[in-house]
Amino acid sequence: MDMSALPDPMRARIAAVNAQSAMETLQKFLLTDISDIGGLDELEADLRSVARTSTRSHERKLAAIEAVLADPPPAGQLAQLVAWSGNRSLDDPSDAGAAAFLREVAELLRTVIAEATPRR
């Protein structure tokens, strides 16, 4: 896509999103997509709906999860992030439980991305 053809506000928004750290991207994903859902089935339906148009945001969210899991934050922060930003009460509220939840979400994202017809 030729970014120069986009209006200035849109280019600025894309640049701002691309400049976010993996932790910022993950926190925003938890706040906006996960905090209000009843369960992963509902998340899957929402992700599939968006993927009909584009998987770009899904790919960014998946990359953020993978980056945070590969280089976890200090002890307690991952559990706090999932509990507070994701509004999740996990059976295992530890960092390990939060990491397991995020791995499950990452797998869901991978599946939705792989099955999506439009790639961009």
C-alpha positions in Angstrom: 0.0 0.0 0.0 1.3 3.4 -0.9 1.2 5.4 2.3 1.8 8.7 0.5 -1.7 8.6 -1.0 -3.3 8.5 2.4 -4.6 11.6 4.1 -2.3 13.0 6.8 -4.4 12.0 9.8 -4.6 8.4 8.6 -0.8 8.3 8.0 -0.3 9.8 11.5 -2.6 7.2 13.1 -0.8 4.3 11.3 2.6 5.7 12.4 1.4 5.9 16.0 0.1 2.4 16.0 3.3 1.0 14.5 5.4 2.9 17.1 3.7 1.2 20.0 5.7 -1.3 22.0 4.6 -4.9 22.2 3.4 -4.3 25.8 1.4 -1.3 24.8 -0.1 -3.2 21.9 -1.0 -6.1 24.1 -2.5 -3.9 26.8 -4.7 -2.1 24.2 -5.8 -5.5 22.8 -6.7 -6.7 26.3 -8.6 -3.5 27.0 -10.5 -3.2 23.8 -11.0 -6.7 22.6 -10.9 -9.0 25.6 -12.0 -7.1 28.7 -15.7 -7.1 27.7 -16.1 -10.6 26.3 -17.7 -13.5 28.0 -15.3 -16.1 26.8 -12.9 -17.1 24.0 -15.8 -18.3 21.8 -17.0 -14.7 21.7 -13.5 -13.4 21.0 -13.1 -15.9 18.2 -16.4 -14.7 16.6 -15.2 -11.1 16.8 -11.8 -11.9 15.4 -13.3 -13.8 12.5 -15.6 -10.9 11.7 -12.7 -8.5 11.5 -10.6 -11.0 9.5 -13.2 -11.0 6.7 -11.8 -7.6 5.9 -8.2 -7.6 7.1 -5.8 -9.6 9.3 -3.3 -6.8 9.7 -4.4 -5.9 13.2 -4.5 -9.6 14.2 -1.0 -10.0 13.0 0.2 -7.0 15.0 -1.6 -8.3 18.1 -0.2 -11.8 17.7 3.3 -10.4 17.3 2.8 -8.4 20.5 1.7 -11.5 22.5 4.6 -13.5 21.2 7.1 -10.7 22.0 5.8 -10.3 25.5 5.8 -14.0 26.2 9.4 -14.3 24.8 10.6 -11.5 27.0 8.2 -11.3 30.0 7.9 -8.3 32.2 9.0 -8.3 35.8 7.3 -10.8 38.2 3.6 -10.1 38.8 3.1 -7.7 35.9 1.8 -10.2 33.4 -0.8 -11.5 35.8 -1.8 -8.0 36.7 -2.0 -7.0 33.0 -4.3 -9.9 32.2 -6.4 -9.4 35.3 -6.8 -5.7 35.1 -6.6 -4.8 31.4 -8.1 -8.0 30.2 -10.7 -8.2 33.0 -9.9 -11.9 33.4 -10.3 -13.8 36.6 -8.2 -16.9 35.8 -8.2 -20.2 37.7 -4.4 -19.7 38.1 -4.0 -15.9 38.7 -0.2 -16.1 38.6 2.2 -15.0 35.8 2.2 -18.6 34.6 -1.6 -18.7 34.4 -1.6 -15.3 32.5 1.0 -16.7 30.1 -1.1 -19.8 29.5 -4.2 -17.6 28.8 -2.1 -15.5 26.4 -0.8 -18.6 24.6 -4.4 -19.7 24.1 -5.3 -16.3 22.7 -2.3 -16.4 20.4 -3.2 -19.8 19.1 -6.7 -18.5 18.4 -5.3 -15.5 16.5 -3.0 -17.9 14.5 -6.0 -20.0 13.5 -8.1 -17.1 12.5 -5.3 -15.5 10.5 -4.5 -18.8 8.7 -8.2 -19.4 7.8 -8.9 -15.9 6.7 -9.5 -15.5 3.0 -8.3 -11.8 2.7 -4.8 -11.5 3.9 -4.6 -7.7 4.0 
